[in-house]
């Protein structure tokens, strides 16, 4: 007869298994405000803060190497009531060249309806308005608009709309890769993302990324005690959600994640951090190597380099 495993040993084994699946490889503190959107292009990391006047550029070692002025405003941070709330970023093509598309959340007219193009080679920036596109989102069923994530999947652009305790619904928005060219007629499909079963908390989507080799959608999700899309609240846990085979689910009416990782339970250094964004550094047969960004709410930000074992 086998002897039972002592409870303490069982806990140690469970912890070892969890650490084997998710490994926090590096933490980098940045003297940069309110990191909210992020992506990688030409081996450099581009980071935008939702109230920042400049877009930050780091090298592959996460050391700042440049910054690009977007708003000629005194100081480093724009006041909350007029900030552009740039929350979402992805690499796409414009005029057959890779560029960064940075979008405001759309949660407050007219300040948050802006979007920016950033050319990673020339460092030139160009702005545009998305008023028509955001009005259509409201007319097509989004009672509260708060776009916080953006990525390309094969053939389409995917956005995420974060809910709140007052509007406890997360949505994915499918549209064309060039939706900005014809905002009045670009296709729109809404997909409910995740089921909210506990009314005392709300887990809102804060960022999106696409792992091309394995066709996985990655979502950062955080708990914040706020009843609307404008105010900040007490920060709870942050999560990483993973959706397998996202390309096969574009016609679904609702999607639940195949895997939910509570980052705080994985490593206590995530405690009290609101993870705002995720991007894929590289993808191997066994691991997803990711970069996460957190807004520290104190004028600074934190980056986390993470390896997630594929199941």
N, C-alpha and C positions, 0 to 999 in steps of 0.2 A: 504494500500500500504506500502511495506517495505521500510525503509529508506536505502539509499546506504551506504555501509561500507566506512568510511573515509579512504583515501589513506594510511595515516600513520598507521592506525590500520591494514589495509590489509597487509602492509609490515611486521609488527610485527607478524601477524598470519602466514605468509609464512615462516618467519625466524624460528618461533617456530616449524612449521611442519618439516623444514629441520633439525633442531637440534634434533628432536625426531627420525628421521630416521637414523642419523649418530651422534654418540656421541664420542668426543675425551676425553678419560678417563685419559690419563697420557702422559707426555712428559719426556723423560730421555736423558740427554746429556752424551755422552761417550767420554772419552779421548782415542779414537781409530780411526785410519784413514780410510776414504773412504769406509764405509760400503756399500756392494753391493749384498751380498747373505746371506740368513738366513734361519734357520729352527729350530724346537724344537724336542728334543729327551730326554727321561727320565727326563722330567720337567726342563731341562736346555736349554737355548737358545744359539745356535752356530751361530757366525757371522764372515763373511770373508770380508776383504777389498780388492779392486781390485789391490792395490799396497802394501798391508800389508805383513809383514814377518811372522806374527803370526795369528792364528785363535783365536778369542776371545770367551770365555765361560762365560755366566752369569747365575745366578739362576732365579727362576720364578719371582722374584721381580726386575729383570733387573740389579742386582748388579754384577759386574765382580767377578768371583771366580777362573778363570784359563785362561791360554792361551797356545796354542800349536804351537811350532816352525815349520814352513814349509820351510822357506828359510833363510839360514845362511848368511844374508846380513847386512852390517853396518847400524845402524839406524833402524827406524820403517817402513820406506817407501822405495820402490824400484823405481828407476827412470822410467819415463814414457816409454822411448824407449826400455826398456828391462823388464818391469813389466809383470807378468804372467796374469794379468787381470782376476783374479778369480771372476766371476760374478754370477754364478749359483750354487745353493745348494739344495739338497733334501735328505730325509731319505729313504733308500732302504735296500734291503737284500743282503748280500754277505756271502757265505758259511753258509747260514741259520741263520745269525745273523744280527740284525739291525745296519747299518753303515750310515755314511754321505758320499755322493758323491758330490765333489766340482769340478766344471769345469771352465776352462779358456774360454774366449770368442771366440777363434779361429780366431781373427781378424788380427793377425800378426804372421807369421811364423819366427822362431820356438817357440818363447817365450810364445805364448798364446794358445798353443796346449796341455797344461798339464792338468791333472786331478789328484785329490787326494782322497784317502780313509781315513776316520777318524773313528776309533773305539771309541764310546763314553764311553765304559766301561774301556778298557785298556789304552786309550789315545794314542794308537799307530797310526802312520800315514804311508801311503804307496802311492807312486806316480806312474802314468802311462802316456803314451803318446797317443794322439788321432789323430795323423796325418792322418791316413787312413780314419777315420770317417769324418774329416773336409774336406778332398779332395773330398770325395763323395758328401758332401753337395753342394760344388761348382759345381760339375759335374751334379747334379740333379736339378739345377735351382736357387740356391742362388748366385746372382752376388756379393753380399757383405755378408760375414759371420761375425756375431756379436751376439753370443749366450749370452743372459742375464738372461734367466729364465729356470727353470728345476723343474719338479714335476712328480710324478707317478699318473696315473689314472688307473682304473681297467684294468689289463692285459698289459699295455703299459707304456712307458716312453714318456713324452711330454716335448719338449724344445721350447723356443721362440727365434726368430731371430729378432733383432731390426734393423730397417732401419734408414735412415737419410734424410735430405732435398735433397741430391744428389741421393739417392736411396729410394724414399718414399714408401716403402713396408714393412709391418710387416708380419712375417710368424710364424705359429706353425709347429713344426717338430714332427711327430709321428714315434717312432721306438720301438724296443723291450726293455723290462726291463733290459736285459743283453747285450745291443748293443756293449759294450766294448769287449766282449769275441770274437766276430766275426765281426770286423769293416768292413771288405770287403763285407760282405753279409747280414748284418742286414737290415731288411726292413726299408724303408724310405718313408714317405708320407708328402708332403708339403701342408699346408692349409693357404691361405691368411687370415689375421686377421685384421679386421677393414678396413674401406674405407677412404682413405685420399682425402678430397674434397677441402681443402684450401692449395694452393701451397706456401703460405707465411709462414706457420708453419708446423711442423711435430711432431705428437705425437707418440713417440716410446715406445715399450714395454720394461720395465726394470725389471720385475719380475713376477713369477708365483707361484700359490699355488692352492691346490685342497681341497675343502670342501667335505669330503666323504659322510656325512650323507645326504646332499641335492644334491649331484652330480653337484656342481657348480665349475666352473673354475674362479679363481680370478687373475686379472692382474693389476700390477702397470704400469702406463703409464705416461711419462713426455715429456714436450716440451723443446727442447734444440736447440739453433740456431747454428747448425753445418751441414756442407754439406758432411761429410764423417764419417766413423766409428772410426777414430783415434782422432780427435781434440775435445776439449771441447768447449762449447759455452754458451751464456747467457741463464739462466734458466727461463722458463716461468711457466705455471701451471702444477700441477701434478694431476693425475686422478686415480680412481679405477674403472676398468671395471669388470663386472660380466657376465659370460655366464652361462645360465641355461642348465641343462641336457646335459652336455658336452659329456657323454658317448654315446649319441644317434647321435652325430654330427661328429664322427670320420671319416666318409666317405664324408663329405662335402668338396667342393672345396674352399669355403670361409665362414667365420663366422663373424658376427657382434655381439658386446656385447648386451645383453638384457637390461643392465643398465649401465649408465655412470655417475660417481660421480666426480664432480670437487672438489677436496679436498680443494683448495684455497678458493672457494666460501663457502664451509662448515665451515671452520675456518681459519681466517687470519694468524694463527700461522704456516700454511703450505706455506705461501707466500715466494717465493724465494728458496724453498727447493726442491731438486731433489729426489723424492722418488724412491729408487732403488730396494726394495724388499718387499715381503709380506709373512707372514706365518699365519696359523690358530692356535690360542691358544685353542679355544674350540668352539663348535657349539651347540646352544640350539634350541628349537622349534621356538623361535622368533628372535634370534640374531646370527650373525657371529661375534665372538670376534677375532680380528686380531691384529697383530703386524706389523708395517711398519718401514722400515729403510731408513734414508736419509744420503747421502754423503754431508757433509758441504763444501767440497773443501778447507778446511783449516787445515787438519790433525785431524779433529774430526768428530763425527757422532751423529745423533739424532735418537732415537727410539720413536715411537708413538703407544700407545695402543688405539685401536679404536673398538667401537661396532657399527655394521651396522645392522639395522633392515631388516629382510627379507620381501620381497614384496609378 
